[in-house]
Amino acid sequence: MILPMENTERMIFPGVGKYGIPAIKPETDIRIDKLEWIPVNYALTAKDKATKGVHFYKDDYQFERFWNNPDKYIPLLQQFGAVCSPDFSLRKEALP
């Protein structure tokens, strides 16, 4: 039996190629160069959300709440002009 890990059961995307990696299509209608980019830990208090982009280039603890409770934060993140996907660090304590 395989147990779901960290939201892997939430969305399954079709993959392509030998390894079945999902293809990510580029966004062509968003002018990301015109957005003011803010770190995710400022998302709750940001003004004029549609003119900002949110990035996750912070220490992991700053955005774990978004990962652990996505249904709570998705409506907030949808208000922004763009959102970069989170990228967790490979921490020594996370390795077997």
matplotlib code that plots the C-alpha trace (Angstrom):
import matplotlib.pyplot as plt

x = [0.0, 1.3, 0.3, -0.3, 2.5, 2.1, -0.7, 0.3, -3.3, -4.8, -4.0, -2.8, -1.6, -1.0, 2.6, 4.6, 7.8, 9.7, 9.3, 5.7, 6.6, 3.8, 4.3, 3.8, 2.5, 3.9, 1.6, 1.6, -1.1, 0.5, 3.1, 5.2, 7.7, 5.1, 4.2, 5.7, 7.0, 6.5, 7.5, 4.7, 4.9, 3.5, 0.6, -2.0, -1.3, -0.6, -2.6, -3.5, -3.0, -3.8, -0.7, 1.6, 3.2, 3.9, 7.1, 8.1, 11.9, 11.8, 12.8, 10.5, 8.9, 7.6, 5.3, 4.6, 1.2, 0.2, 1.3, -0.3, -3.7, -4.0, -7.8, -7.6, -5.0, -5.9, -8.7, -6.1, -3.4, -6.0, -6.2, -2.6, -1.5, 0.8, 2.1, 5.3, 5.1, 6.8, 10.1, 11.0, 14.7, 16.4, 17.2, 19.5, 16.8, 14.5, 16.8, 16.5]
y = [0.0, 3.5, 6.3, 9.8, 12.2, 15.9, 16.7, 14.2, 12.9, 16.3, 16.7, 14.1, 15.6, 13.7, 13.2, 13.2, 11.5, 8.5, 9.5, 10.9, 14.3, 16.8, 19.5, 23.0, 25.4, 28.9, 31.8, 34.3, 36.7, 37.7, 40.5, 39.3, 42.0, 44.6, 43.0, 43.9, 40.6, 40.0, 37.1, 34.8, 35.8, 39.2, 37.9, 38.2, 42.0, 43.0, 45.9, 45.9, 42.2, 42.1, 44.2, 41.9, 38.5, 36.1, 34.1, 31.4, 32.1, 32.2, 29.8, 26.8, 27.6, 30.8, 29.0, 25.6, 26.8, 27.4, 23.8, 22.2, 23.9, 24.8, 25.0, 27.9, 29.9, 29.2, 31.9, 34.4, 33.5, 33.7, 37.5, 38.0, 38.7, 35.6, 33.1, 31.1, 27.5, 26.6, 24.8, 23.2, 23.0, 19.7, 19.7, 17.3, 16.3, 15.4, 12.8, 9.2]
z = [0.0, -0.9, 1.3, -0.1, 0.7, 1.0, -1.3, -4.0, -4.0, -4.8, -8.5, -11.0, -14.3, -17.5, -18.3, -21.5, -22.7, -21.3, -17.7, -17.7, -16.5, -16.8, -19.5, -18.2, -20.9, -20.7, -19.8, -22.6, -21.5, -18.2, -18.2, -15.3, -16.0, -15.0, -11.7, -8.3, -6.9, -3.2, -1.0, 0.0, 3.7, 2.7, 0.7, 3.5, 4.0, 0.4, -1.1, -4.8, -5.1, -8.9, -9.6, -7.7, -8.2, -5.3, -5.1, -2.7, -2.5, 1.3, 4.0, 3.9, 7.2, 5.7, 3.3, 4.9, 6.0, 2.4, 1.4, 4.5, 4.0, 0.3, 0.3, 2.8, 0.8, -2.9, -2.8, -1.5, -4.1, -6.9, -6.3, -7.5, -11.0, -10.9, -8.4, -8.7, -7.5, -4.2, -4.2, -1.0, 0.0, 0.3, 4.0, 5.7, 8.2, 5.3, 4.0, 5.1]

ax = plt.figure().add_subplot(projection="3d")
ax.plot(x, y, z, "-o")
ax.set_aspect("equal")
plt.show()
